[in-house]
Amino acid sequence: MAGSALGTILRVTTWGESHGKGIGVVVDGCPAGLPLEEGDIQSYLNRRKPGQSKFTTARQEGDQVEILSGVFGGRTTGTPIALEVRNTDQRSHDYSNIMDIYRPGHADYTFDQKYGFRDYRGGGRSSGRETIARVAAGAIACRLLESLGITVRAYTREVGGICIAQERFEMWNNRLYMPDARAAAQAEARLEELMAGKDSCGGVVECIIRGMPAGAGEPVFEKLDANLAKAMLSIGAVKGFEIGDGFAASRARGSENNDGFGISHKAADGSPYLSGRIEKQTNHSGGTLGGISDGSDIVMRAAFKPTPSIAQPQHTVNQNGEETVVEIKGRHDPIIVPRAVVVVEAMAALTAADMLLLSMTSRLDRVQAFFARDRV
């Protein structure tokens, strides 16, 4: 299938289906020498796996990752890294009653129109289970970025219209990954009501990349923010993307939206220093200017639609063009957002790492400095 690969230098190719034997990914272009073990990847997969609470699907999958190639002695070898997660709890019979029906909100109809054939068992490649491969690859990208002092962190900003308050922002200790205990409690109560009514809701995930140096990204088609948008919108349930002030910028004046520059006299840890580093005084642009990182935090948001699989009767048609009513059975998340937080992190990390590697050859003086080491 075309369109299963992402990236230019750090390139990932995912494979597998929701109800197939497994899900996997090949990560090519990762530099040699990066410390990497299965546990580093598993910690990310554990954050997205099902069955963690009543707000996620009851499908019981261990989602245990196995590194098949590209790592030796606990370090990457510079060759393609192949990862696999086996499916162990498929219940394909749950979908037998809808094999000829186009489910509202799903890709059933569009898959049929494109290929003339589709895997009705959980959606096949269009299933959210494909994101296992993205998260596994993203864990490697996060390790690479961390070695450069760059961190990627995402969290739930909004659930069903209930948004966190910045003044109450704190590290989360709840099932929704919301950094606001009061908002999380309100959101859980809202979800309880929706579940009782056999309904679902969506939400917003916010992601921040810290420590990204200025100069990553291209000024035209390969803009950093454009590639981040593509990465986020490639997640099946994402229907909107913002960076910085996003749509709010359209309602602001230029004097309000422009980020002034100044000279910093403090390091990132707050200690004074005299390097005179240039930095923005505000961050309405969200960390990019002209498609290139500007050295400030990259702040973005992805809007997720409600889970389309609901048990309410819904009007639809079948493959024979006959109108019918469908009630979705099986095990489904009443909200996708909590498990999608780590998916957003993964896609942001993959994009940022690839753009950094691409930027290494942008300036001749830096290329000369790199190769000059071998002549000393």
FENSULBEL-V322264 format. One record per run of one state. SS is the DSSP state (helix for helix, strand for strand, loop for the rest). FROM is the first residue (numbers start at 1). TO is the last residue. If there is no record, write none. Layout:
SS_FROM_TO, SS_FROM_TO
This chain:
loop_1_4, strand_5_6, loop_7_10, strand_11_16, loop_17_21, strand_22_28, loop_29_34, strand_35_35, loop_36_37, helix_38_48, loop_49_64, strand_65_69, loop_70_70, strand_71_72, loop_73_74, strand_75_76, loop_77_80, strand_81_86, loop_87_91, helix_92_98, loop_99_100, strand_101_101, loop_102_107, helix_108_115, loop_116_123, helix_124_126, loop_127_127, helix_128_146, loop_147_150, strand_151_159, loop_160_161, strand_162_163, loop_164_165, helix_166_168, loop_169_177, strand_178_178, loop_179_180, helix_181_196, loop_197_202, strand_203_210, loop_211_223, helix_224_233, loop_234_237, strand_238_243, loop_244_245, helix_246_251, loop_252_253, helix_254_257, loop_258_260, strand_261_266, loop_267_271, strand_272_280, loop_281_287, strand_288_289, loop_290_291, strand_292_293, loop_294_297, strand_298_304, loop_305_313, strand_314_318, loop_319_322, strand_323_326, loop_327_336, helix_337_359, loop_360_363, helix_364_375, loop_376_376
